[in-house]
Amino acid sequence: MTTKIVNIVVAGGNYAGLNAMRHLYATLLASPDQANKTVVNITLVDRRDGFVHYIGMTRGITEPSFGSSLWVPYSTVDWLQHPQITIKQGTVADIQPTLVQLTNGEQLQFDYLVVALGISRFAPIGIRSSTKSEFVAELAESYAQLESAKSVVVVGGGAVGIELAADIKCDFPHKSVTLVHSRALPLPGPFKDELRHNVVDILQNSIGVELVLGQRVIAQEPASADMADTLTDMPEHVSSTATDATLTLSGGQTLHGDWVVRCLGTRDKKSIINLPSSTQEPIFGANGIRVKDTMQIDDVAYPHIYACGDICSRDTVKLAGVAMYGAYIAAINIARTISSVSNDSPTLEESPLYPSKILLLMSKDHFIMQLGDEIWEKEKTRQYVSDDMGLQGSINGLSLNKVPAAYSPFDLAPAF
């Protein structure tokens, strides 16, 4: 009997990519249902050599000893050493209907693809490092600049800017920390003004961050590298910090910061998704790659390509848990398709639409959460808060410290 070989590529690691890998391993490599039927080869492509707990990055900058724990090398994860798993450390340059091309020119042919490339931020929140040793050095560089500064200005009052300003002020209470945001209230997105006012109260009155709201930064001298007009697909390699800088605001006010950090938005991966649409709708929409509830690309030409996590259009608010669940759906649907013994297409699982959610961790002692239209009480929220900002929970959920148990893709298992 001829052995069938199936090649799966997972483009991108971290929350979505690694959870896809975990469930592909459990259903296709560890599962006895696949014995003597199909040889499945799975390739993970990641420019880094490990998982990084991005949720903890703001505190990783202010506490480098904690920051070093955020990186878990793939070489320490037992099940990733399976002979039918290959880890390619490289950067995706181009995605076509049947191949992924890396920046070094290497091409990876696939039968199934999971696109989990996320979105990118400028350094230091965005991580330019490709190894843990580089990451630790990168954290030390940011910490040295922060430690020597008497005054810090954080520009951008989204979730990252809020958490960074709070972590800096709580870890360095004698420093002057100012958060500048262009709107009258911080935290853009589908959230209540009540939540925003609560955030303002916590930052100003409980933590001691100075707020400048309703003003844009119209000039900065010296400028940080991210202010250049040149667009880049790899903003992680571009710094958004400046030292000894003066900022001019739209209201005419000037601010000085010994250390200035700009936390202004993200960059997508649209330029590398070269998948022609079979309809009038582009594959890459305003909020990411258009996907069905099955996490397949929403185009009849690409039933074999899935997208999950921040790169897909599934959710307005991008969350690690939602990314992991979407990856779980993608993985079991691929496994069902491969494992189906009939010529009929198997029933595919669908991911539900989740309500918008935000959990702001404003230092170890202050946090606030909105789920859907409900702002949770502090004691109710506390169950989701840990001193390590969810690090151990993510390690457990992604099975980075244990081998995932085998299960049939036609049965449902916990997503994480």
Secondary structure, 3 states (H helix, E strand, C coil): CCCEEEEEEEECCHHHHHHHHHHHHHHHHCCHHHCCCEEEEEEEEECCCEEECHHHHHHHHHCHHHHHHHEEEHHHCHHHHCCCEEEEECCEEEECCCEEEECCCCEEECCEEEECCCCECCECCCCCCCCHHHHHHHHHHHHHHHHHCCEEEEECCCHHHHHHHHHHHHHCCCCEEEEEECCCCCCCCCCCHHHHHHHHHHHHHHHCCEEEECCCEEEEECCCHHHCCCCCCCHHHCECEEEEEEEEECCCCEEEEEEEEECCCCECCHHHECCCCCCCCCCEECCEECECCCCEECCCCCCCEEECHHHECCCCCCCHHHHHHHHHHHHHHHHHHHHCCCCCCCCCCCCCCCCCEEEEEECCCEEEEEECCEECCHHHHHHHCCCCCCHHHHHHHCCCCCCCCCCCCCCCCCCC
